[in-house]
Amino acid sequence: MSLEGINRLVQGCISADGAGQTKLVEALQQFVGGNQDPSHSANYRSGACDDLSALAAALQDPLLSTNRALVSGAVKVLKIASRKQLNQRTVRPAEVQAVLKVLQEAAGPDAMELRTDACNFLLNVCYHRGNIPLALPALPAVGQCLAAPDGELVVAAAGALQCMCGTDEGKQALARAPAVLSRVILLLQDSINLRVVQRCIGTLHNATSDLDAVVQIRDNNGIAAVVGLLQRPVPTGVKRHAASVLQNMSREKTCLPVIRELGAVPALTELLFVNDVQCQTSAAGALLNIQGQSGDRGTARRAAFRTVLSDCLVVGMVLGALQEALPQLPSCTATQGDAPAAPP
Protein backbone atom coordinates (compact mmCIF):
# COMPACT_ATOMS: atom_id res chain seq x y z
CA MET A 1 0.00 0.00 0.00
CA SER A 2 1.37 3.41 -1.02
CA LEU A 3 0.85 6.76 0.66
CA GLU A 4 -1.10 7.91 -2.37
CA GLY A 5 -3.54 5.06 -1.83
CA ILE A 6 -3.84 5.88 1.86
CA ASN A 7 -4.52 9.52 1.06
CA ARG A 8 -7.39 8.53 -1.23
CA LEU A 9 -8.88 6.36 1.51
CA VAL A 10 -8.59 9.19 4.04
CA GLN A 11 -10.31 11.63 1.72
CA GLY A 12 -13.05 9.09 1.08
CA CYS A 13 -13.61 8.56 4.81
CA ILE A 14 -13.79 12.29 5.51
CA SER A 15 -16.21 12.95 2.65
CA ALA A 16 -18.37 9.96 3.66
CA ASP A 17 -18.66 11.08 7.31
CA GLY A 18 -16.38 8.38 8.63
CA ALA A 19 -17.47 5.43 6.51
CA GLY A 20 -14.72 3.06 5.36
CA GLN A 21 -12.52 3.38 8.43
CA THR A 22 -11.84 -0.36 8.69
CA LYS A 23 -10.32 -0.43 5.23
CA LEU A 24 -8.24 2.65 6.03
CA VAL A 25 -6.90 1.11 9.25
CA GLU A 26 -5.91 -2.03 7.35
CA ALA A 27 -4.11 0.10 4.74
CA LEU A 28 -2.22 2.02 7.44
CA GLN A 29 -1.15 -1.22 9.11
CA GLN A 30 -0.03 -2.64 5.77
CA PHE A 31 2.08 0.44 5.05
CA VAL A 32 3.69 0.33 8.50
CA GLY A 33 4.46 -3.38 8.18
CA GLY A 34 6.15 -2.88 4.83
CA ASN A 35 8.11 0.24 5.73
CA GLN A 36 8.99 -0.01 9.42
CA ASP A 37 12.55 -1.11 8.65
CA PRO A 38 14.31 1.68 6.68
CA SER A 39 16.64 -0.81 4.99
CA HIS A 40 13.65 -2.55 3.39
CA SER A 41 11.32 0.43 3.00
CA ALA A 42 10.13 1.25 -0.51
CA ASN A 43 8.89 4.60 0.80
CA TYR A 44 12.30 5.49 2.25
CA ARG A 45 14.09 4.55 -0.96
CA SER A 46 11.68 6.57 -3.05
CA GLY A 47 12.92 9.98 -4.11
CA ALA A 48 9.38 11.34 -4.27
CA CYS A 49 8.00 13.93 -1.88
CA ASP A 50 5.01 12.57 0.05
CA ASP A 51 1.79 14.47 0.64
CA LEU A 52 1.15 14.22 4.39
CA SER A 53 -1.76 16.64 4.53
CA ALA A 54 -4.49 14.00 4.33
CA LEU A 55 -3.12 12.11 7.33
CA ALA A 56 -2.88 15.36 9.29
CA ALA A 57 -6.49 16.08 8.38
CA ALA A 58 -7.50 12.61 9.62
CA LEU A 59 -5.89 13.32 13.00
CA GLN A 60 -7.87 16.56 13.25
CA ASP A 61 -11.16 15.15 11.96
CA PRO A 62 -13.86 14.95 14.70
CA LEU A 63 -14.95 11.46 13.65
CA LEU A 64 -11.73 9.82 12.49
CA SER A 65 -9.72 11.08 15.47
CA THR A 66 -11.88 8.99 17.83
CA ASN A 67 -10.75 5.75 16.17
CA ARG A 68 -7.72 4.75 18.27
CA ALA A 69 -6.39 2.22 15.76
CA LEU A 70 -6.66 4.79 12.99
CA VAL A 71 -4.89 7.49 15.00
CA SER A 72 -2.12 5.06 15.98
CA GLY A 73 -1.63 3.95 12.37
CA ALA A 74 -1.66 7.51 11.04
CA VAL A 75 1.00 8.71 13.50
CA LYS A 76 3.19 5.69 12.70
CA VAL A 77 2.91 6.42 8.98
CA LEU A 78 3.80 10.08 9.56
CA LYS A 79 6.80 9.02 11.64
CA ILE A 80 7.98 6.67 8.88
CA ALA A 81 7.47 9.26 6.14
CA SER A 82 9.30 11.93 8.16
CA ARG A 83 12.54 9.94 7.94
CA LYS A 84 12.95 11.12 4.35
CA GLN A 85 14.96 14.33 4.01
CA LEU A 86 12.70 15.59 1.25
CA ASN A 87 9.66 15.22 3.49
CA GLN A 88 11.51 16.96 6.33
CA ARG A 89 12.14 19.94 4.07
CA THR A 90 8.53 20.18 2.89
CA VAL A 91 6.52 19.37 6.03
CA ARG A 92 3.72 21.86 6.66
CA PRO A 93 2.77 23.55 9.96
CA ALA A 94 -0.63 21.80 9.99
CA GLU A 95 1.08 18.40 9.86
CA VAL A 96 3.31 19.19 12.83
CA GLN A 97 0.36 20.66 14.73
CA ALA A 98 -1.71 17.51 14.15
CA VAL A 99 0.99 15.31 15.69
CA LEU A 100 1.46 17.78 18.54
CA LYS A 101 -2.26 17.45 19.29
CA VAL A 102 -1.88 13.67 19.55
CA LEU A 103 1.16 14.06 21.83
CA GLN A 104 -0.71 16.40 24.16
CA GLU A 105 -3.99 14.48 24.27
CA ALA A 106 -2.85 10.84 24.20
CA ALA A 107 -4.56 8.78 26.89
CA GLY A 108 -5.46 5.17 27.57
CA PRO A 109 -3.52 1.92 27.22
CA ASP A 110 -1.77 2.92 24.00
CA ALA A 111 -0.80 6.42 25.18
CA MET A 112 2.89 5.55 25.66
CA GLU A 113 3.18 4.11 22.15
CA LEU A 114 1.39 7.10 20.64
CA ARG A 115 3.65 9.55 22.44
CA THR A 116 6.74 7.58 21.40
CA ASP A 117 5.77 7.74 17.73
CA ALA A 118 4.87 11.43 18.04
CA CYS A 119 8.25 12.24 19.65
CA ASN A 120 10.07 10.31 16.94
CA PHE A 121 8.16 12.29 14.30
CA LEU A 122 9.28 15.54 15.96
CA LEU A 123 12.85 14.24 16.17
CA ASN A 124 12.82 13.48 12.45
CA VAL A 125 11.33 16.76 11.27
CA CYS A 126 13.69 18.78 13.50
CA TYR A 127 16.69 17.39 11.63
CA HIS A 128 15.72 20.18 9.24
CA ARG A 129 16.39 23.22 11.40
CA GLY A 130 13.76 25.29 9.64
CA ASN A 131 11.11 23.11 11.29
CA ILE A 132 12.30 23.69 14.85
CA PRO A 133 10.07 26.77 15.39
CA LEU A 134 7.08 24.62 14.36
CA ALA A 135 8.01 21.99 16.94
CA LEU A 136 8.82 24.25 19.90
CA PRO A 137 5.19 24.44 21.15
CA ALA A 138 5.63 20.72 21.87
CA LEU A 139 8.53 21.31 24.26
CA PRO A 140 6.47 21.10 27.51
CA ALA A 141 4.77 17.89 26.38
CA VAL A 142 8.08 16.38 25.27
CA GLY A 143 9.56 17.33 28.64
CA GLN A 144 6.75 15.52 30.46
CA CYS A 145 7.59 12.38 28.47
CA LEU A 146 11.07 12.37 30.03
CA ALA A 147 9.45 11.29 33.30
CA ALA A 148 7.57 8.38 31.72
CA PRO A 149 8.12 4.80 32.94
CA ASP A 150 8.47 3.56 29.36
CA GLY A 151 12.11 3.43 28.25
CA GLU A 152 11.45 3.79 24.52
CA LEU A 153 9.33 6.88 25.13
CA VAL A 154 12.10 8.47 27.21
CA VAL A 155 14.65 7.71 24.46
CA ALA A 156 12.37 9.26 21.81
CA ALA A 157 11.59 12.32 23.92
CA ALA A 158 15.26 12.91 24.73
CA GLY A 159 16.09 12.67 21.03
CA ALA A 160 13.36 15.13 20.08
CA LEU A 161 14.57 17.55 22.74
CA GLN A 162 18.17 17.32 21.53
CA CYS A 163 17.10 18.17 17.96
CA MET A 164 14.83 20.98 19.15
CA CYS A 165 17.89 22.62 20.76
CA GLY A 166 19.66 22.79 17.40
CA THR A 167 18.95 26.51 16.94
CA ASP A 168 19.27 29.61 19.14
CA GLU A 169 15.49 29.79 19.38
CA GLY A 170 15.34 26.21 20.62
CA LYS A 171 18.09 26.75 23.19
CA GLN A 172 16.33 29.84 24.51
CA ALA A 173 13.05 27.95 24.75
CA LEU A 174 14.73 25.23 26.80
CA ALA A 175 16.33 27.86 29.06
CA ARG A 176 12.82 29.19 29.75
CA ALA A 177 11.66 25.70 30.74
CA PRO A 178 13.67 24.89 33.90
CA ALA A 179 11.41 21.95 34.75
CA VAL A 180 12.37 20.28 31.46
CA LEU A 181 16.07 21.01 31.98
CA SER A 182 15.81 19.57 35.49
CA ARG A 183 14.42 16.30 34.08
CA VAL A 184 17.26 16.12 31.56
CA ILE A 185 19.80 16.53 34.37
CA LEU A 186 18.10 13.92 36.57
CA LEU A 187 18.16 11.43 33.71
CA LEU A 188 21.84 12.16 33.12
CA GLN A 189 22.52 11.32 36.75
CA ASP A 190 20.24 8.32 37.19
CA SER A 191 19.56 6.60 33.86
CA ILE A 192 21.33 3.34 33.05
CA ASN A 193 20.06 3.48 29.46
CA LEU A 194 23.03 4.54 27.33
CA ARG A 195 20.81 5.94 24.55
CA VAL A 196 19.05 8.18 27.07
CA VAL A 197 22.38 9.34 28.50
CA GLN A 198 23.75 10.05 25.02
CA ARG A 199 20.76 12.17 24.07
CA CYS A 200 20.61 14.03 27.38
CA ILE A 201 24.28 15.01 27.29
CA GLY A 202 23.81 15.95 23.63
CA THR A 203 20.94 18.23 24.68
CA LEU A 204 23.11 19.94 27.29
CA HIS A 205 25.93 20.29 24.76
CA ASN A 206 23.58 22.08 22.38
CA ALA A 207 21.99 24.19 25.10
CA THR A 208 25.18 25.45 26.77
CA SER A 209 26.05 27.79 23.94
CA ASP A 210 23.21 29.93 25.37
CA LEU A 211 24.09 31.88 28.53
CA ASP A 212 20.60 31.65 30.04
CA ALA A 213 20.66 27.88 29.61
CA VAL A 214 24.10 27.74 31.27
CA VAL A 215 22.69 29.55 34.30
CA GLN A 216 19.71 27.21 34.52
CA ILE A 217 21.93 24.13 34.23
CA ARG A 218 24.23 25.49 36.93
CA ASP A 219 21.32 26.21 39.26
CA ASN A 220 19.79 22.75 38.72
CA ASN A 221 22.92 20.83 39.77
CA GLY A 222 23.81 20.17 36.15
CA ILE A 223 27.56 20.62 36.60
CA ALA A 224 27.67 17.79 39.12
CA ALA A 225 25.77 15.55 36.71
CA VAL A 226 28.20 16.29 33.86
CA VAL A 227 31.34 15.83 35.99
CA GLY A 228 29.85 12.62 37.35
CA LEU A 229 29.35 11.41 33.80
CA LEU A 230 33.05 11.99 33.05
CA GLN A 231 33.88 9.73 35.97
CA ARG A 232 31.63 6.89 34.80
CA PRO A 233 32.63 4.04 32.44
CA VAL A 234 30.80 5.41 29.40
CA PRO A 235 31.99 5.50 25.76
CA THR A 236 34.45 8.18 24.73
CA GLY A 237 31.85 9.78 22.48
CA VAL A 238 29.65 10.47 25.51
CA LYS A 239 32.60 11.94 27.42
CA ARG A 240 33.36 14.13 24.41
CA HIS A 241 29.96 15.79 24.78
CA ALA A 242 30.46 16.11 28.54
CA ALA A 243 33.82 17.81 28.02
CA SER A 244 32.21 20.18 25.51
CA VAL A 245 29.52 21.07 28.05
CA LEU A 246 32.18 21.94 30.61
CA GLN A 247 34.12 23.89 27.98
CA ASN A 248 31.02 25.97 27.28
CA MET A 249 30.06 26.39 30.94
CA SER A 250 33.59 27.30 32.03
CA ARG A 251 33.26 30.54 30.07
CA GLU A 252 30.78 31.68 32.74
CA LYS A 253 32.74 32.87 35.79
CA THR A 254 30.11 31.80 38.32
CA CYS A 255 30.43 28.19 37.13
CA LEU A 256 34.19 27.95 37.61
CA PRO A 257 34.29 27.38 41.40
CA VAL A 258 31.69 24.63 41.09
CA ILE A 259 33.55 22.96 38.23
CA ARG A 260 36.80 22.95 40.22
CA GLU A 261 35.27 21.81 43.51
CA LEU A 262 33.55 18.85 41.87
CA GLY A 263 36.83 17.41 40.59
CA ALA A 264 36.44 18.19 36.91
CA VAL A 265 40.12 19.00 36.34
CA PRO A 266 41.47 15.45 36.91
CA ALA A 267 38.64 13.97 34.84
CA LEU A 268 39.29 16.42 31.99
CA THR A 269 43.04 15.80 32.18
CA GLU A 270 42.48 12.08 31.64
CA LEU A 271 40.68 12.90 28.39
CA LEU A 272 43.82 14.47 26.97
CA PHE A 273 45.18 10.95 26.51
CA VAL A 274 42.19 9.28 24.84
CA ASN A 275 42.22 8.30 21.19
CA ASP A 276 39.68 10.93 20.10
CA VAL A 277 40.91 14.29 18.80
CA GLN A 278 37.58 16.08 19.32
CA CYS A 279 37.40 14.82 22.88
CA GLN A 280 40.98 15.92 23.54
CA THR A 281 40.29 19.35 22.05
CA SER A 282 37.18 19.93 24.15
CA ALA A 283 38.96 18.80 27.32
CA ALA A 284 41.92 21.09 26.55
CA GLY A 285 39.58 24.00 25.89
CA ALA A 286 37.79 23.47 29.20
CA LEU A 287 41.09 23.24 31.07
CA LEU A 288 42.37 26.43 29.44
CA ASN A 289 39.18 28.25 30.43
CA ILE A 290 39.48 27.00 34.02
CA GLN A 291 43.15 27.92 34.32
CA GLY A 292 42.75 31.22 32.50
CA GLN A 293 40.10 32.48 34.94
CA SER A 294 41.50 30.95 38.12
CA GLY A 295 43.05 34.15 39.37
CA ASP A 296 46.52 33.39 37.97
CA ARG A 297 46.65 35.50 34.84
CA GLY A 298 50.42 35.69 34.35
CA THR A 299 51.22 35.57 30.66
CA ALA A 300 54.28 33.38 31.12
CA ARG A 301 52.50 30.85 33.30
CA ARG A 302 49.50 30.70 30.99
CA ALA A 303 51.83 30.13 28.05
CA ALA A 304 53.55 27.36 30.01
CA PHE A 305 50.19 25.78 30.76
CA ARG A 306 49.33 25.86 27.06
CA THR A 307 52.63 24.14 26.32
CA VAL A 308 51.87 21.40 28.84
CA LEU A 309 48.42 20.88 27.33
CA SER A 310 49.91 20.76 23.86
CA ASP A 311 52.45 18.15 24.96
CA CYS A 312 49.68 16.08 26.57
CA LEU A 313 47.65 16.21 23.35
CA VAL A 314 50.64 15.06 21.32
CA VAL A 315 51.27 12.17 23.70
CA GLY A 316 47.62 11.20 23.57
CA MET A 317 47.60 11.23 19.78
CA VAL A 318 50.80 9.15 19.61
CA LEU A 319 49.38 6.60 22.03
CA GLY A 320 46.19 6.41 20.00
CA ALA A 321 48.12 5.92 16.77
CA LEU A 322 50.17 3.14 18.35
CA GLN A 323 47.04 1.41 19.60
CA GLU A 324 45.57 1.47 16.09
CA ALA A 325 48.79 0.43 14.34
CA LEU A 326 49.72 -2.38 16.71
CA PRO A 327 46.47 -3.97 17.89
CA GLN A 328 48.00 -7.47 17.81
CA LEU A 329 50.64 -6.81 20.48
CA PRO A 330 49.70 -8.24 23.88
CA SER A 331 49.61 -6.07 26.96
CA CYS A 332 52.45 -6.49 29.45
CA THR A 333 49.88 -7.22 32.16
CA ALA A 334 46.52 -8.88 31.71
CA THR A 335 43.62 -6.51 32.24
CA GLN A 336 39.90 -6.92 31.84
CA GLY A 337 38.58 -5.25 28.70
CA ASP A 338 35.78 -2.73 28.63
CA ALA A 339 32.26 -3.98 28.19
CA PRO A 340 30.91 -3.42 24.71
CA ALA A 341 28.71 -0.36 24.25
CA ALA A 342 24.99 -0.92 24.14
CA PRO A 343 23.54 -0.96 20.62
CA PRO A 344 21.86 2.28 19.52
C-alpha positions in Angstrom: 0.0 0.0 0.0 1.4 3.4 -1.0 0.8 6.8 0.7 -1.1 7.9 -2.4 -3.5 5.1 -1.8 -3.8 5.9 1.9 -4.5 9.5 1.1 -7.4 8.5 -1.2 -8.9 6.4 1.5 -8.6 9.2 4.0 -10.3 11.6 1.7 -13.0 9.1 1.1 -13.6 8.6 4.8 -13.8 12.3 5.5 -16.2 12.9 2.6 -18.4 10.0 3.7 -18.7 11.1 7.3 -16.4 8.4 8.6 -17.5 5.4 6.5 -14.7 3.1 5.4 -12.5 3.4 8.4 -11.8 -0.4 8.7 -10.3 -0.4 5.2 -8.2 2.6 6.0 -6.9 1.1 9.2 -5.9 -2.0 7.3 -4.1 0.1 4.7 -2.2 2.0 7.4 -1.2 -1.2 9.1 0.0 -2.6 5.8 2.1 0.4 5.1 3.7 0.3 8.5 4.5 -3.4 8.2 6.1 -2.9 4.8 8.1 0.2 5.7 9.0 0.0 9.4 12.5 -1.1 8.6 14.3 1.7 6.7 16.6 -0.8 5.0 13.6 -2.5 3.4 11.3 0.4 3.0 10.1 1.3 -0.5 8.9 4.6 0.8 12.3 5.5 2.3 14.1 4.6 -1.0 11.7 6.6 -3.1 12.9 10.0 -4.1 9.4 11.3 -4.3 8.0 13.9 -1.9 5.0 12.6 0.0 1.8 14.5 0.6 1.2 14.2 4.4 -1.8 16.6 4.5 -4.5 14.0 4.3 -3.1 12.1 7.3 -2.9 15.4 9.3 -6.5 16.1 8.4 -7.5 12.6 9.6 -5.9 13.3 13.0 -7.9 16.6 13.2 -11.2 15.2 12.0 -13.9 15.0 14.7 -15.0 11.5 13.6 -11.7 9.8 12.5 -9.7 11.1 15.5 -11.9 9.0 17.8 -10.7 5.8 16.2 -7.7 4.7 18.3 -6.4 2.2 15.8 -6.7 4.8 13.0 -4.9 7.5 15.0 -2.1 5.1 16.0 -1.6 4.0 12.4 -1.7 7.5 11.0 1.0 8.7 13.5 3.2 5.7 12.7 2.9 6.4 9.0 3.8 10.1 9.6 6.8 9.0 11.6 8.0 6.7 8.9 7.5 9.3 6.1 9.3 11.9 8.2 12.5 9.9 7.9 13.0 11.1 4.3 15.0 14.3 4.0 12.7 15.6 1.2 9.7 15.2 3.5 11.5 17.0 6.3 12.1 19.9 4.1 8.5 20.2 2.9 6.5 19.4 6.0 3.7 21.9 6.7 2.8 23.6 10.0 -0.6 21.8 10.0 1.1 18.4 9.9 3.3 19.2 12.8 0.4 20.7 14.7 -1.7 17.5 14.1 1.0 15.3 15.7 1.5 17.8 18.5 -2.3 17.4 19.3 -1.9 13.7 19.6 1.2 14.1 21.8 -0.7 16.4 24.2 -4.0 14.5 24.3 -2.8 10.8 24.2 -4.6 8.8 26.9 -5.5 5.2 27.6 -3.5 1.9 27.2 -1.8 2.9 24.0 -0.8 6.4 25.2 2.9 5.6 25.7 3.2 4.1 22.2 1.4 7.1 20.6 3.7 9.5 22.4 6.7 7.6 21.4 5.8 7.7 17.7 4.9 11.4 18.0 8.2 12.2 19.6 10.1 10.3 16.9 8.2 12.3 14.3 9.3 15.5 16.0 12.9 14.2 16.2 12.8 13.5 12.5 11.3 16.8 11.3 13.7 18.8 13.5 16.7 17.4 11.6 15.7 20.2 9.2 16.4 23.2 11.4 13.8 25.3 9.6 11.1 23.1 11.3 12.3 23.7 14.9 10.1 26.8 15.4 7.1 24.6 14.4 8.0 22.0 16.9 8.8 24.3 19.9 5.2 24.4 21.2 5.6 20.7 21.9 8.5 21.3 24.3 6.5 21.1 27.5 4.8 17.9 26.4 8.1 16.4 25.3 9.6 17.3 28.6 6.8 15.5 30.5 7.6 12.4 28.5 11.1 12.4 30.0 9.5 11.3 33.3 7.6 8.4 31.7 8.1 4.8 32.9 8.5 3.6 29.4 12.1 3.4 28.3 11.4 3.8 24.5 9.3 6.9 25.1 12.1 8.5 27.2 14.7 7.7 24.5 12.4 9.3 21.8 11.6 12.3 23.9 15.3 12.9 24.7 16.1 12.7 21.0 13.4 15.1 20.1 14.6 17.6 22.7 18.2 17.3 21.5 17.1 18.2 18.0 14.8 21.0 19.1 17.9 22.6 20.8 19.7 22.8 17.4 18.9 26.5 16.9 19.3 29.6 19.1 15.5 29.8 19.4 15.3 26.2 20.6 18.1 26.7 23.2 16.3 29.8 24.5 13.0 27.9 24.8 14.7 25.2 26.8 16.3 27.9 29.1 12.8 29.2 29.7 11.7 25.7 30.7 13.7 24.9 33.9 11.4 22.0 34.7 12.4 20.3 31.5 16.1 21.0 32.0 15.8 19.6 35.5 14.4 16.3 34.1 17.3 16.1 31.6 19.8 16.5 34.4 18.1 13.9 36.6 18.2 11.4 33.7 21.8 12.2 33.1 22.5 11.3 36.7 20.2 8.3 37.2 19.6 6.6 33.9 21.3 3.3 33.0 20.1 3.5 29.5 23.0 4.5 27.3 20.8 5.9 24.6 19.0 8.2 27.1 22.4 9.3 28.5 23.8 10.0 25.0 20.8 12.2 24.1 20.6 14.0 27.4 24.3 15.0 27.3 23.8 16.0 23.6 20.9 18.2 24.7 23.1 19.9 27.3 25.9 20.3 24.8 23.6 22.1 22.4 22.0 24.2 25.1 25.2 25.5 26.8 26.1 27.8 23.9 23.2 29.9 25.4 24.1 31.9 28.5 20.6 31.7 30.0 20.7 27.9 29.6 24.1 27.7 31.3 22.7 29.6 34.3 19.7 27.2 34.5 21.9 24.1 34.2 24.2 25.5 36.9 21.3 26.2 39.3 19.8 22.7 38.7 22.9 20.8 39.8 23.8 20.2 36.1 27.6 20.6 36.6 27.7 17.8 39.1 25.8 15.6 36.7 28.2 16.3 33.9 31.3 15.8 36.0 29.8 12.6 37.3 29.3 11.4 33.8 33.0 12.0 33.1 33.9 9.7 36.0 31.6 6.9 34.8 32.6 4.0 32.4 30.8 5.4 29.4 32.0 5.5 25.8 34.4 8.2 24.7 31.8 9.8 22.5 29.7 10.5 25.5 32.6 11.9 27.4 33.4 14.1 24.4 30.0 15.8 24.8 30.5 16.1 28.5 33.8 17.8 28.0 32.2 20.2 25.5 29.5 21.1 28.0 32.2 21.9 30.6 34.1 23.9 28.0 31.0 26.0 27.3 30.1 26.4 30.9 33.6 27.3 32.0 33.3 30.5 30.1 30.8 31.7 32.7 32.7 32.9 35.8 30.1 31.8 38.3 30.4 28.2 37.1 34.2 27.9 37.6 34.3 27.4 41.4 31.7 24.6 41.1 33.6 23.0 38.2 36.8 23.0 40.2 35.3 21.8 43.5 33.5 18.8 41.9 36.8 17.4 40.6 36.4 18.2 36.9 40.1 19.0 36.3 41.5 15.5 36.9 38.6 14.0 34.8 39.3 16.4 32.0 43.0 15.8 32.2 42.5 12.1 31.6 40.7 12.9 28.4 43.8 14.5 27.0 45.2 11.0 26.5 42.2 9.3 24.8 42.2 8.3 21.2 39.7 10.9 20.1 40.9 14.3 18.8 37.6 16.1 19.3 37.4 14.8 22.9 41.0 15.9 23.5 40.3 19.4 22.0 37.2 19.9 24.2 39.0 18.8 27.3 41.9 21.1 26.6 39.6 24.0 25.9 37.8 23.5 29.2 41.1 23.2 31.1 42.4 26.4 29.4 39.2 28.2 30.4 39.5 27.0 34.0 43.1 27.9 34.3 42.7 31.2 32.5 40.1 32.5 34.9 41.5 30.9 38.1 43.1 34.2 39.4 46.5 33.4 38.0 46.6 35.5 34.8 50.4 35.7 34.4 51.2 35.6 30.7 54.3 33.4 31.1 52.5 30.9 33.3 49.5 30.7 31.0 51.8 30.1 28.1 53.6 27.4 30.0 50.2 25.8 30.8 49.3 25.9 27.1 52.6 24.1 26.3 51.9 21.4 28.8 48.4 20.9 27.3 49.9 20.8 23.9 52.5 18.1 25.0 49.7 16.1 26.6 47.6 16.2 23.3 50.6 15.1 21.3 51.3 12.2 23.7 47.6 11.2 23.6 47.6 11.2 19.8 50.8 9.1 19.6 49.4 6.6 22.0 46.2 6.4 20.0 48.1 5.9 16.8 50.2 3.1 18.4 47.0 1.4 19.6 45.6 1.5 16.1 48.8 0.4 14.3 49.7 -2.4 16.7 46.5 -4.0 17.9 48.0 -7.5 17.8 50.6 -6.8 20.5 49.7 -8.2 23.9 49.6 -6.1 27.0 52.5 -6.5 29.5 49.9 -7.2 32.2 46.5 -8.9 31.7 43.6 -6.5 32.2 39.9 -6.9 31.8 38.6 -5.3 28.7 35.8 -2.7 28.6 32.3 -4.0 28.2 30.9 -3.4 24.7 28.7 -0.4 24.2 25.0 -0.9 24.1 23.5 -1.0 20.6 21.9 2.3 19.5 
